[in-house]
Amino acid sequence: MNQLDVNLMHPVEQINVIIGRIYRSGMTTTSGGNISIRDDNGDIWITPSGVDKGSLTTKDIMCVKKDGTIVGPHKPSSEYPFHKAIFEARPELRAIIHAHPPGLVAFSIARKVPNTNIIPQARFICGEIGYAPYGCPGSEDLGKKIAKEFENPKYRAVIMENHGVVLGGTDMMDAYQRFETLEFCCRTIVAAGKLGNVNTLTDDQISQYIDMFPKNVTPFMDVEYPSDERAIRTDMVKMIRRACDQGLMISTYGTVSVRWRDDDFLITPRDVARWDITPSDLVQIKNGMSEAGKTPSRSVALHQRIYQMNPHINSIISTQPVNLMAHAVSGQKFDVRTIPESWIFLQDVPTIPFGSLYSDVEGMAEMFNHNRVVLVANDCVVVTGDKLLNTFDYLEVAEFSANSLVMAASVGELQPMGDKEIDELRIAFNVK
């Protein structure tokens, strides 16, 4: 299924898929959170009250008809009043998500609005964020307070004081991607704050970054799909979904590529939700040209140059896991000399300036002659390997290590290994 397919599902199917994804990702609890869709008839489809989010089925989803008639086996969510109030205040919104994910709740408790300018795409996905004063859950008062915030057409996301967040979208995937990206930003800011300062981007920096995006890649026709190429597509999709399941990638960002023949490779497409990528969505790059009818990732030029300059590399992943991004956002060195296994797998990991992904393709590609992993400030981590499984393993090791370093920052001063210990590891494990 791709992004469009989710939105073409019946409302009960859409709600069931998305609430399940939210629950499995640890962004709501068994009893918490609710989502809704308003259809063309003006009927509101909504999650039920008091039903386990971990075992919800399409039969459990409730419908409140335009005339107020309730259809379904349960009571509608107790928060139905504010869903209805938002739909009335903003007719263009067709889907609403309310939940209590830890990062966003942290901001609601602190009564602050997160600055999403920590990475380039977040500002456009999340937009400006409102803040609603406290109201008793399930009350008409809360509905009025939230709806008042949504009366501002700039807001599609509102922090609820001492409660959580509510987000709207033109469709369910629009709302979900906003929700997922905003929670990612909050978790990253919290983790970066443990390490040091949180460095945000200016609007000018983001605009200049976007101006560096490649405008076109020459297409080629007569695409062939031999069995080895199709096998790579299947493996890539499995790994992308695994990355999403494990919180190493979110629907709005993550690029994976695998070398196919010589310097030709397959790469993820642009603007397709990572959760829902299928083998047919992946883009074949041949002789520097792109499979006709598809748009490859914006970082396709970098991936191509890495393959050309580094024959030992056969797979590349660039993504934004929370703890690695905490280092990229804080400017704190990601020091893998703190854990022997991490250094053996990753060696030293440099951090390079924001914008390097597009402004210095040649220099960055050359770095992978001697680096396996590179952090780009306020942007992403780029991981390489000789095959896709190894590349994914290095990504996992890097994020696990980054998580340990974030946790350690709350315990005491980091104590990395010295040169003597590193030299011992070089000899013992034949690391060059």
Secondary structure as GFF3:
##gff-version 3
##sequence-region A 1 432
A	DSSP	alpha_helix	3	8	.	.	.	ID=ss1
A	DSSP	alpha_helix	11	24	.	.	.	ID=ss2
A	DSSP	beta_strand	34	38	.	.	.	ID=ss3
A	DSSP	beta_strand	44	46	.	.	.	ID=ss4
A	DSSP	three_ten_helix	58	60	.	.	.	ID=ss5
A	DSSP	beta_strand	62	64	.	.	.	ID=ss6
A	DSSP	beta_strand	70	71	.	.	.	ID=ss7
A	DSSP	alpha_helix	80	89	.	.	.	ID=ss8
A	DSSP	beta_strand	95	99	.	.	.	ID=ss9
A	DSSP	alpha_helix	102	110	.	.	.	ID=ss10
A	DSSP	alpha_helix	122	126	.	.	.	ID=ss11
A	DSSP	beta_strand	128	132	.	.	.	ID=ss12
A	DSSP	alpha_helix	140	150	.	.	.	ID=ss13
A	DSSP	beta_strand	155	160	.	.	.	ID=ss14
A	DSSP	beta_strand	164	169	.	.	.	ID=ss15
A	DSSP	alpha_helix	172	195	.	.	.	ID=ss16
A	DSSP	alpha_helix	203	211	.	.	.	ID=ss17
A	DSSP	beta_strand	219	220	.	.	.	ID=ss18
A	DSSP	alpha_helix	227	245	.	.	.	ID=ss19
A	DSSP	beta_strand	255	259	.	.	.	ID=ss20
A	DSSP	beta_strand	265	267	.	.	.	ID=ss21
A	DSSP	three_ten_helix	274	276	.	.	.	ID=ss22
A	DSSP	three_ten_helix	279	281	.	.	.	ID=ss23
A	DSSP	beta_strand	283	286	.	.	.	ID=ss24
A	DSSP	beta_strand	289	291	.	.	.	ID=ss25
A	DSSP	alpha_helix	300	309	.	.	.	ID=ss26
A	DSSP	beta_strand	315	319	.	.	.	ID=ss27
A	DSSP	alpha_helix	322	330	.	.	.	ID=ss28
A	DSSP	three_ten_helix	336	338	.	.	.	ID=ss29
A	DSSP	alpha_helix	340	346	.	.	.	ID=ss30
A	DSSP	beta_strand	351	352	.	.	.	ID=ss31
A	DSSP	alpha_helix	356	359	.	.	.	ID=ss32
A	DSSP	alpha_helix	361	367	.	.	.	ID=ss33
A	DSSP	beta_strand	373	376	.	.	.	ID=ss34
A	DSSP	beta_strand	380	385	.	.	.	ID=ss35
A	DSSP	alpha_helix	388	409	.	.	.	ID=ss36
A	DSSP	alpha_helix	419	428	.	.	.	ID=ss37
###
